[in-house]
Every structure is written in C-alpha cells, then in structure tokens.
Amino acid sequence: MIDFGPMHAQLFEAFAQTVTVDGVDLQAVVTRDAEVLFEGGITDRRTMLDVRHQDRAHVRRGAVVSFEGATYTVDQIPSDDGHVVKVVLR
C-alpha cells in the first residue's frame, strides 16, 4: 500500500493558506471557480477547500468560513479520504 501522507504534507506546505472556520484558524488549499456536480446532474462553479482530515471536526455544514476578506458558508463535504477533506462553499 502506498503512503500518501508525505505527499499531502507537501501539498499543504506549498499551497495552503490560513482560513478561519467558526473562529478557528486552519490551513486549507483554496480552489476558486471549481466546477461542482450536485444531485440531479446540476453543475455550478464554487469555491472549494481542501483541509486536513485532522481538522474535519471544525468543518461541518453551515460553518462560517473567512479568508482574504470574504465570508462563505460550508455547503457540503463531498469527500473525505482519511487524509484530505474536500469542502464546497457557498
């Protein structure tokens, strides 16, 4: 089995920025204008975050997320592979 832990650590080291989730500062990789597929085949462009699995407890639906002077709300969490949690914002 391949250990992707070091790769994820390098990803966050290179690209992560500080975001605030319900008053807690976390490191996240921000992707703007990502195409997201919703139920029923509807697509939309959204801002997404990749956060470390260890920070999963802070990232829940409805949580308020702030970074770079903008404020968002967690809309959904489409995946959690045990290393990285993908988060869709609205």
C-alpha positions as CSV (number, residue, x, y, z in Angstrom):
1,M,0.0,0.0,0.0
2,I,1.3,3.5,-0.9
3,D,1.6,6.0,2.0
4,F,0.3,9.3,0.6
5,G,0.8,11.1,3.9
6,P,4.1,12.8,2.9
7,M,2.6,13.9,-0.4
8,H,-0.4,15.5,1.4
9,A,2.0,17.2,3.8
10,Q,3.9,18.7,0.9
11,L,0.7,19.8,-0.8
12,F,-0.3,21.8,2.3
13,E,3.2,23.1,2.9
14,A,3.3,24.5,-0.7
15,F,-0.3,25.7,-1.3
16,A,-2.2,26.1,2.0
17,Q,-3.3,29.4,3.4
18,T,-4.9,30.3,6.7
19,V,-8.7,30.2,6.7
20,T,-11.0,30.8,9.7
21,V,-13.8,28.3,10.3
22,D,-16.2,29.4,13.1
23,G,-13.4,31.3,14.8
24,V,-10.7,28.6,14.5
25,D,-7.7,29.2,12.2
26,L,-7.0,26.2,9.9
27,Q,-4.7,25.6,6.9
28,A,-6.5,24.9,3.7
29,V,-5.9,24.8,0.0
30,V,-8.3,27.1,-1.7
31,T,-9.7,26.4,-5.2
32,R,-11.8,29.1,-6.8
33,D,-14.3,28.7,-9.6
34,A,-14.3,24.9,-9.3
35,E,-17.0,23.0,-11.2
36,V,-19.1,21.1,-8.7
37,L,-21.7,18.4,-9.7
38,F,-24.8,18.4,-7.5
39,E,-27.6,15.9,-7.3
40,G,-29.8,15.7,-10.4
41,G,-26.8,16.5,-12.6
42,I,-26.8,20.2,-11.9
43,T,-23.4,21.9,-12.1
44,D,-22.2,25.1,-10.6
45,R,-19.0,27.0,-10.1
46,R,-18.0,27.3,-6.4
47,T,-15.0,28.0,-4.2
48,M,-13.7,24.8,-2.6
49,L,-11.3,24.0,0.3
50,D,-9.1,21.0,0.9
51,V,-8.5,20.7,4.6
52,R,-6.5,18.1,6.6
53,H,-8.6,15.2,7.9
54,Q,-7.4,16.1,11.5
55,D,-9.4,19.4,11.1
56,R,-12.6,17.6,10.0
57,A,-14.5,18.3,13.2
58,H,-14.3,22.1,12.6
59,V,-15.7,21.8,9.0
60,R,-19.3,21.0,9.1
61,R,-22.3,22.1,7.0
62,G,-23.3,25.6,7.9
63,A,-19.9,26.6,9.4
64,V,-18.8,30.1,8.6
65,V,-15.5,30.3,6.7
66,S,-13.5,33.5,6.2
67,F,-10.3,34.3,4.2
68,E,-8.9,37.1,2.1
69,G,-11.7,39.4,3.4
70,A,-14.6,37.3,2.1
71,T,-17.0,35.2,4.1
72,Y,-18.6,31.9,3.0
73,T,-20.7,29.1,4.5
74,V,-19.9,25.4,4.2
75,D,-22.5,23.9,1.8
76,Q,-21.4,20.3,1.6
77,I,-18.5,17.9,2.2
78,P,-18.3,15.7,-0.9
79,S,-15.3,13.6,0.1
80,D,-13.0,12.6,2.9
81,D,-10.4,10.1,2.0
82,G,-8.9,9.9,5.5
83,H,-6.2,12.4,4.6
84,V,-7.9,15.3,2.9
85,V,-11.4,16.6,3.3
86,K,-13.0,18.4,0.3
87,V,-15.4,21.2,1.2
88,V,-17.8,23.1,-1.1
89,L,-18.5,26.7,0.0
90,R,-21.4,29.0,-0.9
